[in-house]
Amino acid sequence: MLEKGLSEHSISAYEDDVQKLESWAKEFASGMSPTDIVYDDLASFVMWINKIGLGSKSQARIISGIRAFFKYMLMEDLVKDDPSELLEGPRLKRKIPDVLSQEEITETIEAIDLSHPQGHRNRAILETLYACGLRVSELVNLRISQYFPDMSLVRVIGKADKERIIPIGQDAIKFIDYYLNHDRAQLPKIAEGHEDYIFLNRRGKKLSRVMIFMIIKEVVALAGIDKKVSPHTFRHSFATHLVEGGADLKAVQDMLGHESITTTEIYTHLDTQYLRDTILNFHPRNKK
């Protein structure tokens, strides 16, 4: 997993998946070794994770982790056959992500109090999330050396250390530059090793993922938006608004850093008002 460049979060999730199999083996299979496990054992394990109340998405991820584990065992010649090869997980419904309308994005961003000590930083954070469609991990790890305001670009290191170049709009640039030149520049001390990160806390260290969630939760409440909003909501909104505006799906895929165009196709859903307007404007029976 380290060789593949997976994040610490992904590695931890895979470890947890294998530990669940270990827990099952201790309780129901006399603690058998992974090398002794056969397909029927894994089928029983899948029934067990279903009975303990895990959702379909969690079950699918665990089964994916178990498959990866046994592929590694096979690659290392620790087993002769892969018992997980025919293992099937639950079918997942493709869920349309929650998004904010363009008006709600504006209301949320403008709810930030710029007179607050961290106001300009928080405004720059939300502007960047929406302008570039970043994952929260990409945002907190964004560096000054990856920011090119003169070219209106940022260089992002995404999943599996894959690099992509994303255009960044002038609103985001304006607030990032103000934050860098004023609030960030006035921090009494920047922690060693954190000098190149754009967004820092009051102690001069890069922000955590949890801190970004807290900032967004507070701002959404101030804006009076009655929706469950996370950093990923800004990413979904970024992609949805681009597609609704007529952007090429392949370009959106590249900006989001999706490996498969199928993942990006979920953003081809459009709000009902947009569909209604399209039919009224373009259907031959509806034209005046």
C-alpha positions as CSV (number, residue, x, y, z in Angstrom):
1,M,0.0,0.0,0.0
2,L,2.9,2.3,0.7
3,E,4.4,1.5,-2.7
4,K,1.1,2.4,-4.3
5,G,1.2,5.8,-2.6
6,L,-2.0,5.3,-0.6
7,S,-2.8,7.9,2.1
8,E,-2.4,7.1,5.8
9,H,-6.2,7.3,6.0
10,S,-6.6,4.6,3.3
11,I,-4.0,2.4,4.9
12,S,-5.7,2.6,8.3
13,A,-9.0,1.7,6.7
14,Y,-7.5,-1.4,5.1
15,E,-5.9,-2.5,8.4
16,D,-9.2,-2.1,10.1
17,D,-10.8,-4.4,7.4
18,V,-8.3,-7.1,8.0
19,Q,-8.7,-6.8,11.8
20,K,-12.4,-7.4,11.4
21,L,-11.6,-10.7,9.7
22,E,-9.2,-11.5,12.5
23,S,-11.9,-10.7,15.1
24,W,-14.4,-13.0,13.3
25,A,-11.8,-15.8,13.1
26,K,-11.0,-15.6,16.8
27,E,-14.7,-15.8,17.8
28,F,-16.1,-18.2,15.2
29,A,-13.2,-20.1,13.7
30,S,-10.9,-20.9,16.6
31,G,-8.5,-18.2,15.5
32,M,-7.6,-19.9,12.3
33,S,-4.7,-18.6,10.3
34,P,-5.3,-16.5,7.1
35,T,-3.5,-19.2,5.2
36,D,-6.2,-21.8,6.2
37,I,-9.2,-19.6,5.2
38,V,-11.2,-20.9,2.3
39,Y,-14.1,-19.3,0.4
40,D,-16.8,-20.8,2.7
41,D,-15.1,-19.1,5.6
42,L,-15.2,-15.8,3.9
43,A,-18.8,-16.3,3.0
44,S,-19.6,-16.8,6.7
45,F,-17.6,-13.7,7.5
46,V,-19.6,-11.6,5.0
47,M,-22.8,-12.9,6.7
48,W,-21.4,-11.9,10.0
49,I,-20.6,-8.3,9.0
50,N,-24.1,-8.1,7.6
51,K,-25.6,-9.3,10.9
52,I,-23.7,-6.8,13.1
53,G,-25.5,-4.0,11.3
54,L,-22.9,-2.5,9.0
55,G,-24.3,-0.6,6.1
56,S,-23.9,-1.7,2.4
57,K,-21.2,0.9,1.8
58,S,-19.2,-0.3,4.8
59,Q,-19.6,-3.9,3.9
60,A,-18.4,-3.3,0.3
61,R,-15.3,-1.5,1.5
62,I,-14.5,-4.3,4.0
63,I,-14.8,-6.9,1.3
64,S,-12.6,-4.8,-1.0
65,G,-10.0,-4.7,1.7
66,I,-10.2,-8.4,2.3
67,R,-9.7,-9.0,-1.5
68,A,-6.7,-6.8,-1.5
69,F,-5.3,-8.7,1.5
70,F,-5.6,-12.0,-0.2
71,K,-4.2,-10.7,-3.5
72,Y,-1.1,-9.7,-1.5
73,M,-1.0,-13.1,0.2
74,L,-1.1,-14.8,-3.2
75,M,1.5,-12.4,-4.6
76,E,3.8,-13.3,-1.7
77,D,3.2,-17.1,-2.2
78,L,1.7,-17.3,1.3
79,V,-1.4,-19.0,-0.2
80,K,-1.8,-21.2,-3.3
81,D,-5.3,-20.0,-4.2
82,D,-7.2,-16.7,-3.6
83,P,-10.3,-17.6,-1.5
84,S,-11.7,-14.2,-2.0
85,E,-11.8,-14.4,-5.8
86,L,-15.5,-15.2,-6.0
87,L,-16.5,-13.2,-3.0
88,E,-19.3,-10.8,-3.8
89,G,-20.3,-7.6,-1.9
90,P,-23.6,-5.9,-1.7
91,R,-24.8,-3.9,-4.8
92,L,-24.5,-0.3,-4.0
93,K,-27.0,2.3,-5.2
94,R,-25.4,5.2,-6.9
95,K,-26.2,8.1,-4.6
96,I,-26.6,11.5,-6.0
97,P,-24.5,13.8,-3.8
98,D,-25.9,16.7,-1.9
99,V,-25.0,20.1,-3.5
100,L,-25.5,23.8,-2.7
101,S,-27.1,26.0,-5.2
102,Q,-25.0,28.9,-6.6
103,E,-27.0,31.2,-4.4
104,E,-26.4,29.1,-1.3
105,I,-22.6,29.0,-2.1
106,T,-22.6,32.8,-2.2
107,E,-24.7,33.1,1.0
108,T,-22.4,30.7,2.8
109,I,-19.1,32.3,1.7
110,E,-20.4,35.8,2.4
111,A,-21.5,34.8,5.9
112,I,-17.9,34.7,7.0
113,D,-17.0,37.7,9.4
114,L,-13.9,39.2,7.8
115,S,-13.3,41.2,11.0
116,H,-12.7,38.0,12.8
117,P,-8.9,37.2,13.3
118,Q,-9.3,34.1,11.1
119,G,-12.0,35.6,8.8
120,H,-9.8,36.2,5.7
121,R,-8.2,32.7,6.1
122,N,-11.6,31.1,6.3
123,R,-12.9,33.0,3.4
124,A,-9.9,32.0,1.3
125,I,-10.5,28.3,2.4
126,L,-14.1,28.2,1.2
127,E,-13.3,30.2,-2.0
128,T,-10.5,27.7,-2.8
129,L,-12.7,24.6,-2.1
130,Y,-15.4,25.9,-4.5
131,A,-13.0,27.4,-7.1
132,C,-11.0,24.2,-7.5
133,G,-13.2,21.3,-6.3
134,L,-10.5,20.1,-3.9
135,R,-10.8,17.2,-1.5
136,V,-10.3,18.3,2.1
137,S,-7.0,16.4,2.3
138,E,-5.8,18.2,-0.8
139,L,-6.8,21.6,0.7
140,V,-5.0,21.1,4.0
141,N,-1.9,19.9,2.2
142,L,-1.9,22.7,-0.4
143,R,1.5,24.5,-0.4
144,I,2.7,27.9,-1.4
145,S,5.1,26.3,-3.8
146,Q,2.1,24.7,-5.6
147,Y,0.2,28.0,-5.9
148,F,0.8,30.1,-9.1
149,P,-1.5,33.1,-9.0
150,D,0.2,34.8,-12.0
151,M,-1.0,31.8,-14.1
152,S,-4.2,31.3,-12.2
153,L,-3.2,27.7,-11.4
154,V,-2.7,25.4,-8.5
155,R,-0.8,22.1,-8.5
156,V,-2.5,19.5,-6.4
157,I,-1.2,16.2,-5.2
158,G,-4.3,13.9,-4.9
159,K,-5.0,10.2,-4.2
160,A,-2.1,7.8,-4.7
161,D,0.2,10.9,-5.0
162,K,-1.2,11.7,-8.5
163,E,-0.6,15.2,-9.6
164,R,-3.0,17.5,-11.4
165,I,-3.1,21.1,-12.4
166,I,-6.3,23.0,-11.7
167,P,-7.3,26.6,-12.8
168,I,-8.2,28.9,-9.9
169,G,-10.5,31.9,-10.2
170,Q,-9.7,35.5,-9.3
171,D,-12.0,35.6,-6.2
172,A,-10.0,32.8,-4.6
173,I,-6.7,34.3,-5.6
174,K,-7.7,37.7,-4.1
175,F,-8.5,36.2,-0.7
176,I,-5.6,33.8,-0.7
177,D,-3.2,36.6,-1.5
178,Y,-4.7,38.9,1.2
179,Y,-4.4,36.1,3.8
180,L,-0.8,35.3,2.8
181,N,0.3,38.9,2.8
182,H,-1.6,40.0,6.0
183,D,-3.0,37.4,8.5
184,R,-0.5,34.6,7.8
185,A,2.5,37.0,7.6
186,Q,1.6,38.3,11.0
187,L,1.7,34.9,12.8
188,P,4.2,35.2,15.6
189,K,5.8,31.8,14.7
190,I,5.4,29.1,12.0
191,A,6.2,25.6,13.2
192,E,9.2,23.9,11.7
193,G,8.2,21.9,8.6
194,H,5.0,23.8,8.1
195,E,6.5,26.9,6.4
196,D,5.3,25.9,2.9
197,Y,1.6,25.1,3.8
198,I,-0.8,27.8,2.8
199,F,-3.4,27.5,5.5
200,L,-2.2,27.5,9.1
201,N,-3.8,27.7,12.5
202,R,-2.9,30.3,15.2
203,R,0.0,28.1,16.3
204,G,1.6,28.2,12.9
205,K,0.8,24.6,12.0
206,K,-1.2,23.3,9.0
207,L,-4.9,22.9,9.6
208,S,-6.4,19.5,10.3
209,R,-9.3,17.9,8.3
210,V,-11.5,18.2,11.4
211,M,-10.8,22.0,11.6
212,I,-12.1,22.5,8.1
213,F,-15.3,20.6,8.9
214,M,-15.7,22.8,12.0
215,I,-15.2,26.0,10.0
216,I,-17.8,25.0,7.5
217,K,-20.3,23.8,10.1
218,E,-20.1,27.2,11.8
219,V,-20.4,29.2,8.6
220,V,-23.3,27.2,7.3
221,A,-25.2,27.8,10.5
222,L,-24.5,31.6,10.2
223,A,-25.8,31.6,6.7
224,G,-29.0,29.8,7.8
225,I,-28.6,27.0,5.3
226,D,-30.6,24.0,6.5
227,K,-28.5,21.3,4.8
228,K,-25.9,18.9,6.0
229,V,-22.8,20.5,4.5
230,S,-19.2,19.2,4.5
231,P,-16.0,20.1,2.6
232,H,-17.0,17.5,0.0
233,T,-20.3,19.4,-0.6
234,F,-18.2,22.2,-2.1
235,R,-16.5,19.7,-4.3
236,H,-19.8,18.3,-5.4
237,S,-21.2,21.8,-6.0
238,F,-18.1,22.7,-8.0
239,A,-18.6,19.7,-10.4
240,T,-22.4,20.0,-10.6
241,H,-22.3,23.7,-11.5
242,L,-19.7,23.1,-14.1
243,V,-21.7,20.3,-15.8
244,E,-24.9,22.3,-15.5
245,G,-23.1,25.2,-17.2
246,G,-22.1,23.0,-20.2
247,A,-18.5,22.1,-19.2
248,D,-17.0,19.1,-21.0
249,L,-17.3,16.0,-18.7
250,K,-13.7,14.9,-19.5
251,A,-12.4,18.3,-18.4
252,V,-14.4,18.0,-15.1
253,Q,-13.0,14.5,-14.6
254,D,-9.4,15.9,-15.0
255,M,-10.0,18.7,-12.6
256,L,-11.5,16.4,-10.0
257,G,-8.8,13.8,-10.4
258,H,-11.2,10.9,-11.1
259,E,-9.6,7.8,-12.5
260,S,-12.8,6.8,-14.3
261,I,-15.2,8.9,-16.3
262,T,-17.9,6.8,-14.7
263,T,-17.3,8.4,-11.4
264,T,-17.7,11.8,-12.9
265,E,-20.9,10.9,-14.7
266,I,-22.8,11.1,-11.4
267,Y,-22.6,14.9,-11.8
268,T,-24.7,14.7,-15.0
269,H,-27.7,14.8,-12.7
270,L,-29.3,18.3,-13.0
271,D,-31.8,20.0,-10.7
272,T,-35.5,19.7,-11.7
273,Q,-35.8,23.4,-12.4
274,Y,-32.9,23.2,-14.9
275,L,-34.6,20.3,-16.7
276,R,-38.0,22.1,-16.7
277,D,-36.5,25.2,-18.2
278,T,-34.6,23.1,-20.9
279,I,-37.9,21.3,-21.9
280,L,-39.8,24.6,-22.0
281,N,-37.2,26.3,-24.1
282,F,-36.2,23.6,-26.5
283,H,-39.0,21.0,-26.9
284,P,-40.8,21.7,-30.2
285,R,-44.2,21.4,-28.7
286,N,-43.4,23.9,-26.0
287,K,-42.0,26.6,-28.3
288,K,-44.1,29.7,-28.8
